[in-house]
């Protein structure tokens, strides 16, 4: 039987999960090339651990060279062009042609979209930004701290709340909390809109810790020591932790696949409007949050669709838009929200209170993915 040539662009949650499923199922019938411009992987939540000094930067990174899967080749290359009509991809090293193309390139950050963010603030969504804050946060000894969202949608909706709660713990431990205030600016009416119970638990945690929650606003710009919100109001700050505006990678925007900034897909198959070209994860406009667990769920459906077409049948299982997100509540405890976006008339979430047991559950979540994707214990 002829091998199936597959090219997967992006080795995040979606790309790694899809690659693993196809390799485990097809074995030697697969000829898959996985392309990413980076040489290591890290879980998004590990950036908070690096930022607050809980883990060393090198300890949270996993080299892609650890991938040893049947029918899979990893290439560290920068993608230059994507032609979805011919399913051809060019990089600085050459060109790849595929029978099946999967775009899992995630979302990039437009730091320049928020005037003053680079000059006067900080961001912790990139690894470099989190690493920089490892040295910046210890210098914050008094004044006003703002965790501010600069645009929506953004990755991991709980992350602003997590940063605020972890900053509170850090300042308490350092003996500085009484000299500091913490505020969160978020463009939602509640911290976790699909889950009223999770939002209630977070708002209660904010109230107990003296953290101010400012809903329905974004940070429009930064001056020397003031954050200007989208209604023109100003908030002074001594430390600004920003969530930058998210955009699709330029190579995606230039490919003609995007509509209104993101790639639309068929919710049942995750196929784009181009035959045998799929898109999964943060780069799409499928309707779920931009978070790794949802990219992973989409990868399962895209893989099932690819396998069904390869085997000459129809995939009957559509994307449910369900996933579980862990929420750091500080003090060594983690909560979880199980969200379902497509099964009912509107998205809904089930909240699980913060506990040490869920802290262990989150650790298992990470270790199980390391084992499945990289073969690491």
Secondary structure, DSSP 8 states (H G I E B T S, - for coil): ---EEEEEE--SHHHHHHHHHHHHHHGGGEEEEEEES-SEE--TTHHHHHHTTSS-GGGG-EEGGG---TTEEEEE--EEEEETTTTEEEETTEEEE-SEEEE---EEEEGGGSBTHHHH-EE-SSHHHHHHHHHHGGG--SEEEEEEE-SSS-B-TTHHHHHHHHHHHHHHHHT-GGGEEEEEE-SSSSTTTT-HHHHHHHHHHHHHHTEEEE-S--EEEE-SSEEEETTS-EEE-SEEEEE-EEEE-HHHHTTT-EETTEE---TTT-B-SSTTEEE-GGGB-SSS-B-HHHHHHHHHHHHHHHHHHHTTS--------EEEEEEEEETTEEEEEEEESSSSSS-EEEEEEEEHHHHHHHHHHHHHHHHHHH---
